[in-house]
Amino acid sequence: MSKIVSSLRELRLKFVDVTDEQFDTILSSCISLECLHLLESSRLVNVKHSVPHMKLNYLEIYNCSDLENIEIFAPNLVSFKYRGPRIYIFVKDAKQLVNVVCTCLNFGVDEYPAKNTLGLPYIQGKHFVFGQFGDYLSQLEYLMMDVGSFEGIRGSNKVPLLCNLKHPTLSCLNASRGPKGMLRCYHLVASFAKASPFLHRLKLRFSLYSTENPELRRIPTSPRKYLKEVLVSGFSGNKLSTDFVMSIFDYVIELEKIEITSVYLGDVANSLVKQGKADVVRKSI
């Protein structure tokens, strides 16, 4: 049995209530483990593994509702994906990390508590993703995050230089904010365009619909010659979302592909939700 465990390369646990101790045992025992996927484990609270795991390349933790802390030492980690509540995340010495997916479930919260119940501080809480992964921003090529990671519309102006970012995905699942959610998303897209000189493919995922149509004031930025593909989901067809899509042409020189769908593709649970009325969407496109 120990030989089988030590040779295991990929482990997927779905709806299995793994404890903190069991998580640590998995990483300690499965020394050849390259991919670990955890989905819906309600007993995880403090994920901590301080011994370097040299083989772990891919770590995905989704929808573990009581999780408060992740501390991982994986020098060869390439991809880290997380979806759940805002927590303390510390990925140590991941010099190969190029892909980060980090989306939060509590979209309506702008303010972060100073500490969680474990007494661990939130790093630069107002800008969740950039605070947690500040050491790796210059090397990331893929980044997926939600607009709710920023406080206020102007908070998105503080996007740091993302000199290797090629494939960002921005989600906006806060329909209760109405047009403010869309305006916030626009400011973030404009900031990403400024901060990412090698932008190649931009994905926008909206779950917003509002009858209000405030003016979208364009933010000037230099066109990105490497931006070739734009994919938009959750397109509602109202004036604000149409102006938003049209503003993307401010950033491109030779766009090769633009894909637009009214279905929101940001979350499996909402993947069948269409935004707006079909005739409005057709007319706008």
URJO-V897218 format. One line per field, one symbol per residue. phi: phi as a letter, one per 20 degrees, with the letter a starting at -180 (. if undefined). psi: psi as a letter, one per 30 degrees, with the letter a starting at -180 (. if undefined). burial: b if it has 16 or more other ideal C-beta (glycine too) atoms within 10 Angstrom, else e. A space follows every 10 residues. Layout:
# URJO-V897218
phi: ???
psi: ???
burial: ???
This chain:
# URJO-V897218
phi: .fffffefdc cccdldeeeg fffffgffee fdfdcccccl deefccebbe efdfefdccc cclefefcbc ccdcfdfdcc ccbrffcecc delefdfccc dbcdeefede edffbefene feelgfcgff ffdgfdffdf dcbcbdfffd emfffffdff fdfdfdcecd dcdbgfelff ffffffffff ffffecfdgd cddccdccbb ffcffeefdf bffdfefdcc cdcmfenfff ffffffffff dddcfdbccc ceefdebgfd fdeddmegff fffff
psi: eeeeeffkfk kkjkhkikle eeeeeeeeei fgkekkkkkh jffkejjkjf kkjffjekkk jkhjfgkfkk jkjjfgkekk kkkalklkkj jkhifgkfjk jjkkeiffke kklelaffgk lkkhefieee efgefgeffk fkkkllfffk jleffffhkl kifgkfikkk kjiifffbfe eeeeeeeeee eeeefifgke kkkkjkikkk fkilkjjkjk lkkjffjfkk kklgkfflee eeeeeeffff fleikfkkkk kfkkgfkefg fgkkklkeee eeee.
burial: eeeeeeebee eebeeeebeb eebbebbeeb eebbbbebee beebbbbebe eebeebbbbb bbbbeebbbb ebbbebbbbb bbbbebbbbe beebeebbbb bbbbeebeee ebeeebeeeb ebbebbbbbb bbbeebbeeb bbbbbbbbbb bebebbeebe ebeebbbbbb bbbbbebbbb bbbbbbbbbb bbbbbbeebe bbbbbbbbbb eeeeebeeee eeebeebbbb bbbbbbbbeb bbbbbebbee bbeeeeeeeb ebebbbbeee eebebbeeee beebe
